[in-house]
């Protein structure tokens, strides 16, 4: 996936949210799913660091963590 923010965006400290339309994703594959969407909220403390926030997904569950 490409970067979520344009290269000219100045990241600041704060709380950010990413919304994944997982129901649409599974529907396109012809798979029933339990969650229509997944929202991941996370806090940026050091705007100059790299942030990797993976979403591990199945039709009936998900998990996330701060990646490296």
N, CA, C and O atoms as a DFTB+ gen file, in Angstrom:
272 C
 N C O
     1  1       0.849      -1.167       0.000
     2  2       0.000       0.000       0.000
     3  2       0.898       1.234       0.000
     4  3       1.954       1.249       0.632
     5  1       0.474       2.236      -0.697
     6  2       1.217       3.496      -0.739
     7  2       1.099       4.220       0.602
     8  3       0.281       3.859       1.448
     9  1       1.911       5.223       0.775
    10  2       1.820       6.034       1.989
    11  2       0.423       6.626       2.111
    12  3      -0.215       6.939       1.106
    13  1      -0.050       6.779       3.342
    14  2      -1.395       7.307       3.581
    15  2      -1.450       8.829       3.532
    16  3      -2.510       9.408       3.297
    17  1      -0.323       9.467       3.753
    18  2      -0.283      10.927       3.747
    19  2       0.602      11.404       2.606
    20  3       1.569      10.731       2.251
    21  1       0.285      12.552       2.030
    22  2       1.146      13.078       0.960
    23  2       2.530      13.419       1.500
    24  3       2.670      13.729       2.683
    25  1       3.545      13.366       0.655
    26  2       4.918      13.607       1.119
    27  2       5.114      14.995       1.709
    28  3       6.038      15.194       2.497
    29  1       4.288      15.943       1.358
    30  2       4.437      17.304       1.877
    31  2       3.750      17.503       3.221
    32  3       3.850      18.581       3.807
    33  1       3.042      16.470       3.729
    34  2       2.328      16.598       5.006
    35  2       3.329      16.591       6.158
    36  3       4.191      15.715       6.228
    37  1       3.219      17.556       7.052
    38  2       4.078      17.618       8.239
    39  2       3.385      16.916       9.402
    40  3       2.446      17.443       9.998
    41  1       3.863      15.731       9.705
    42  2       3.307      14.955      10.804
    43  2       3.558      15.671      12.124
    44  3       4.654      16.179      12.364
    45  1       2.536      15.710      12.979
    46  2       2.641      16.359      14.279
    47  2       2.271      15.366      15.375
    48  3       1.653      14.336      15.108
    49  1       2.651      15.680      16.600
    50  2       2.227      14.868      17.736
    51  2       0.708      14.887      17.803
    52  3       0.071      15.894      17.496
    53  1       0.136      13.752      18.209
    54  2      -1.307      13.709      18.360
    55  2      -1.847      12.311      18.151
    56  3      -1.095      11.349      17.998
    57  1      -3.154      12.220      18.147
    58  2      -3.842      10.945      17.941
    59  2      -4.348      10.894      16.501
    60  3      -4.987      11.827      16.015
    61  1      -4.050       9.798      15.841
    62  2      -4.451       9.583      14.455
    63  2      -5.338       8.345      14.388
    64  3      -5.250       7.461      15.241
    65  1      -6.188       8.289      13.374
    66  2      -7.060       7.139      13.157
    67  2      -7.002       6.735      11.690
    68  3      -6.979       7.576      10.791
    69  1      -6.979       5.428      11.475
    70  2      -7.046       4.875      10.128
    71  2      -8.268       3.974      10.091
    72  3      -8.432       3.103      10.946
    73  1      -9.118       4.180       9.110
    74  2     -10.336       3.381       8.949
    75  2     -10.167       2.451       7.750
    76  3      -9.879       2.898       6.640
    77  1     -10.347       1.162       7.986
    78  2     -10.273       0.155       6.931
    79  2     -11.685      -0.357       6.653
    80  3     -12.359      -0.827       7.570
    81  1     -12.138      -0.274       5.415
    82  2     -13.457      -0.774       5.015
    83  2     -13.317      -2.265       4.686
    84  3     -13.341      -2.652       3.518
    85  1     -13.172      -3.091       5.718
    86  2     -12.884      -4.510       5.517
    87  2     -14.089      -5.276       4.987
    88  3     -13.919      -6.279       4.293
    89  1     -15.299      -4.827       5.298
    90  2     -16.493      -5.475       4.747
    91  2     -16.511      -5.379       3.228
    92  3     -16.824      -6.353       2.544
    93  1     -16.177      -4.207       2.699
    94  2     -16.101      -4.020       1.244
    95  2     -15.013      -4.905       0.641
    96  3     -15.204      -5.505      -0.417
    97  1     -13.881      -4.980       1.319
    98  2     -12.771      -5.812       0.854
    99  2     -13.200      -7.273       0.725
   100  3     -12.972      -7.899      -0.310
   101  1     -13.820      -7.816       1.776
   102  2     -14.241      -9.213       1.731
   103  2     -15.391      -9.434       0.745
   104  3     -15.446     -10.471       0.084
   105  1     -16.309      -8.469       0.643
   106  2     -17.426      -8.601      -0.301
   107  2     -16.913      -8.724      -1.732
   108  3     -17.450      -9.507      -2.515
   109  1     -15.886      -7.966      -2.078
   110  2     -15.313      -8.058      -3.427
   111  2     -14.721      -9.437      -3.690
   112  3     -14.611      -9.863      -4.839
   113  1     -14.343     -10.129      -2.626
   114  2     -13.789     -11.473      -2.775
   115  2     -14.843     -12.561      -2.616
   116  3     -14.531     -13.749      -2.695
   117  1     -16.101     -12.153      -2.390
   118  2     -17.173     -13.125      -2.212
   119  2     -17.115     -13.847      -0.880
   120  3     -17.581     -14.982      -0.773
   121  1     -16.549     -13.207       0.141
   122  2     -16.390     -13.813       1.458
   123  2     -17.209     -13.043       2.486
   124  3     -17.122     -11.818       2.569
   125  1     -18.008     -13.771       3.271
   126  2     -18.757     -13.139       4.360
   127  2     -17.784     -12.756       5.469
   128  3     -16.808     -13.462       5.721
   129  1     -18.060     -11.628       6.132
   130  2     -17.190     -11.204       7.224
   131  2     -18.026     -10.650       8.370
   132  3     -19.157     -10.208       8.170
   133  1     -17.465     -10.677       9.556
   134  2     -18.160     -10.226      10.755
   135  2     -18.048      -8.719      10.952
   136  3     -19.017      -8.073      11.352
   137  1     -16.883      -8.158      10.677
   138  2     -16.642      -6.733      10.901
   139  2     -16.789      -5.948       9.601
   140  3     -16.099      -6.253       8.628
   141  1     -17.669      -4.945       9.556
   142  2     -17.778      -4.137       8.342
   143  2     -16.616      -3.150       8.190
   144  3     -16.256      -2.779       7.073
   145  1     -16.034      -2.727       9.312
   146  2     -14.897      -1.829       9.262
   147  2     -14.043      -1.997      10.511
   148  3     -14.505      -2.474      11.547
   149  1     -12.795      -1.593      10.383
   150  2     -11.847      -1.634      11.496
   151  2     -11.208      -0.255      11.595
   152  3     -10.668       0.256      10.614
   153  1     -11.271       0.340      12.769
   154  2     -10.616       1.620      13.017
   155  2      -9.444       1.390      13.961
   156  3      -9.596       0.785      15.022
   157  1      -8.287       1.874      13.566
   158  2      -7.112       1.792      14.409
   159  2      -6.744       3.218      14.822
   160  3      -6.438       4.065      13.983
   161  1      -6.779       3.460      16.123
   162  2      -6.365       4.756      16.666
   163  2      -4.992       4.574      17.300
   164  3      -4.750       3.594      18.004
   165  1      -4.101       5.519      17.049
   166  2      -2.757       5.425      17.615
   167  2      -2.218       6.824      17.889
   168  3      -2.678       7.812      17.317
   169  1      -1.234       6.880      18.775
   170  2      -0.680       8.159      19.204
   171  2       0.722       8.346      18.638
   172  3       1.566       7.455      18.740
   173  1       0.963       9.501      18.045
   174  2       2.281       9.878      17.550
   175  2       2.945      10.761      18.600
   176  3       2.448      11.841      18.917
   177  1       4.061      10.301      19.130
   178  2       4.825      11.079      20.101
   179  2       6.058      11.708      19.467
   180  3       6.468      12.804      19.849
   181  1       6.645      11.017      18.502
   182  2       7.869      11.485      17.848
   183  2       7.614      11.573      16.346
   184  3       7.795      10.582      15.638
   185  1       7.204      12.722      15.850
   186  2       6.816      12.865      14.443
   187  2       7.902      12.525      13.431
   188  3       7.587      12.255      12.272
   189  1       9.171      12.529      13.833
   190  2      10.236      12.219      12.875
   191  2      10.490      10.724      12.743
   192  3      11.230      10.307      11.852
   193  1       9.893       9.904      13.610
   194  2      10.074       8.454      13.530
   195  2       9.200       7.866      12.419
   196  3       8.236       8.486      11.971
   197  1       9.560       6.666      11.991
   198  2       8.775       5.911      11.017
   199  2       7.715       5.120      11.773
   200  3       8.021       4.486      12.783
   201  1       6.484       5.148      11.300
   202  2       5.402       4.401      11.941
   203  2       4.854       3.371      10.974
   204  3       4.468       3.685       9.848
   205  1       4.829       2.146      11.437
   206  2       4.308       1.011      10.676
   207  2       3.225       0.389      11.556
   208  3       3.528      -0.146      12.623
   209  1       1.961       0.455      11.116
   210  2       0.839      -0.036      11.915
   211  2       0.125      -1.124      11.106
   212  3      -0.819      -0.826      10.374
   213  1       0.566      -2.380      11.231
   214  2      -0.018      -3.451      10.438
   215  2      -1.401      -3.873      10.941
   216  3      -1.695      -3.796      12.134
   217  1      -2.226      -4.313      10.019
   218  2      -3.532      -4.895      10.325
   219  2      -3.515      -6.330       9.810
   220  3      -3.407      -6.561       8.605
   221  1      -3.622      -7.290      10.720
   222  2      -3.701      -8.703      10.351
   223  2      -5.179      -9.070      10.400
   224  3      -5.834      -8.898      11.428
   225  1      -5.698      -9.574       9.291
   226  2      -7.133      -9.659       9.098
   227  2      -7.584     -11.041       8.657
   228  3      -6.935     -11.691       7.838
   229  1      -8.709     -11.479       9.214
   230  2      -9.408     -12.663       8.733
   231  2     -10.894     -12.294       8.673
   232  3     -11.270     -11.236       9.178
   233  1     -11.745     -13.122       8.077
   234  2     -13.160     -12.763       7.985
   235  2     -13.854     -12.584       9.347
   236  3     -14.893     -11.929       9.425
   237  1     -13.291     -13.159      10.412
   238  2     -13.970     -13.102      11.704
   239  2     -13.120     -12.530      12.833
   240  3     -13.460     -12.685      14.005
   241  1     -12.026     -11.874      12.489
   242  2     -11.192     -11.278      13.520
   243  2     -10.058     -10.473      12.922
   244  3      -9.774     -10.545      11.726
   245  1      -9.415      -9.702      13.791
   246  2      -8.260      -8.918      13.369
   247  2      -7.379      -8.626      14.572
   248  3      -7.809      -8.742      15.719
   249  1      -6.158      -8.249      14.296
   250  2      -5.233      -7.800      15.332
   251  2      -4.317      -6.752      14.715
   252  3      -4.156      -6.694      13.496
   253  1      -3.727      -5.939      15.555
   254  2      -2.794      -4.930      15.104
   255  2      -1.734      -4.715      16.190
   256  3      -1.918      -5.126      17.335
   257  1      -0.647      -4.081      15.826
   258  2       0.435      -3.815      16.749
   259  2       1.305      -2.718      16.148
   260  3       1.149      -2.369      14.978
   261  1       2.200      -2.186      16.927
   262  2       3.150      -1.223      16.367
   263  2       4.296      -2.004      15.762
   264  3       5.078      -2.637      16.472
   265  1       4.388      -1.955      14.471
   266  2       5.441      -2.670      13.764
   267  2       6.769      -1.958      13.892
   268  3       6.871      -0.885      14.487
   269  1       7.776      -2.576      13.324
   270  2       9.126      -1.993      13.397
   271  2       9.446      -1.222      12.139
   272  3      10.536      -0.663      12.018
